[in-house]
Amino acid sequence: MTAFDLYRLSDDHEALREAVRAVALDKIAPYAAEVDETSSFPQAAYDALVATDFHAPHVPEQYGGAGADALATCIVVEEVARVCASSSLIPACNKLGSMPLILGGSDELKRRYLEPLAQGRTTFSYGLSEREAGSDVTSMRTRATPDGDGWVLNGQKSWITNAGVSEFYTVLAVTDPDGRRGANISAFVVEKSDPGFSFGEKERKLGIKGSPTRELLFEDVRLPGDRMIGAPGEGLKIALKTLDHTRVTVGAQAVGIAQGALDCALAYVQERKQFGKRIAEFQGLQFMLADMGMTLEAARQLVYAAAAKSERGDPDLSFFGAAAKCYASDVAMKVTTDAVQLLGGYGYTQDFPVERMMRDAKITQIYEGTNQIQRIVMARHLLAGPA
């Protein structure tokens, strides 16, 4: 391998992109507008992703998964998000929900839950945030109280992606109320069928309407002791490490949304005519397109660099994961807004997908840590100095 190979995707990654793009265009794109309009789970997309093994590509081969590396998983999410952001949350949320298991679970626990995920029998969700514990996760109120060989879970979680669809949930709860904040939280796997576990009503959202977002409600939910991920008190450490990896995936989703919007804008400006010529010939619009393409490609390269660091487990992953998520989501918001502008009045209608893409892009600046939080993460890393 030469130094130049580091800046080029492998043939396998390029082939993967082509394969995912074909599935996305044929099986997902035709339903994207309907999924958004009806706020319905993208079942056709789910079925297509399961059939091609793109629904949870990150699951290791030893548990029946495709064993895709972090970059390959980003490519899957990016290409699906290019046509439907809601559908891209299927592989993205599956990684988020199951990553704590991969990082801290026992082999027995991994086999029990990763194998059905790899087989496409379920999706996997992640329960960290609460009504009064968003960015300040250590103030969570959900409690898991010891009960014989197990635990009793009480409380709630908010803003949970694919809640009600998923069979499995990684849930963080305080297990030592008198312990040091941050070191008193543990992680558990909760199953949809557990007595006492229920869901709130679907949130009515600005975007990603095809991905249901609901509260998780726990009322005396009894969990066997072997449902704990890692050791008692390791939950927050596992949760934050998970986010270091999965923020890269949000960056990939943002890149995909922005690419879809740029594709639509490019097609439109080369067809639309005003003053006797295509509007693509006007320099003012060319400058907009150039900035859209430039910042999008910068975001893509940052996401791919962060994905490589995720795969290697580099010590500066927390900086690069935060940077990739923050920059790519800001770019997605700007590119989609500019795409709406380039289409003029048509961009503001549902006749074209760019208004949906603009609405979908906004959430990438918010979930898995707001971009203000990402800047705090990056600043702390910089102020800490070289490792």
C-alpha angles and dihedrals in degrees: 000000000000128000089256092059088066089068097050129072115242120252088251092056092048091049089050090052091053092049095049092044091054091052092045095051095043104036107020111030095060090062101038097096093046092048089053096044095048097035088229128152109261096245094164089055091047092051091048093048093048091048091055097038092244096117095086106004094161095069109112118250092242088068095046097268133128091254093222116178122239093266093050090050089051090052091052092050092044095052094047092046089053088073104019126012092191091058092047088063089070095073092028095053092042088059093045094049097045101036092087088058092049092048101040113006127110118251090251092053092047092052092048095053109019095054096060089043091054090048091056094243093129147356124243124228135193126228115196111117124075135189092267098023112065113126089003096063095166089070091066116139101200108117134201110197122197113253116177107296092346145040139256114222124208131170139051143272126212137212095019114176116229091002111171092023096065121079093201131051133184104217129188119212140167109257098173110040091182094047129100112289110260093018093065099066126097134188126233140179111237121192123217090234095056109122112249094028115116142150138244124230119290113272115243102231142188094231146355084054094163092064109075115230116195143151121262112225123199122192114174092325107180115216126188114239092247091065091077115107109222122335128324110282095022095096100098093045090053092045094052092045088051091054091051087063101037098046084071088059091053087053089054091050090052091050090052094050091049092048091052091051093048091049090054093046093049092051092048099048091050091055103035115088130199130165089011099303142072111278088230086075093064111101094218091060092043089058090052091050092047092053091046092052094043097051092041092055091046089052092048093052092048090051092049092048090050090048090055089051089049090054092049095040092232117191092239093055092109090061095044094043091052092044094049093049094043099045097040093049092049088050091049091053092049096043095048092047090050090048090056088050093050091054091049114196091355090058089061093056133077090241087089127041098230095089088055091047091051091052092046093049093061095070092058087069090054116035126076086027126334117263088252088060090047090057090051090051091050094045093050090051092051094046091050088064128212116344 
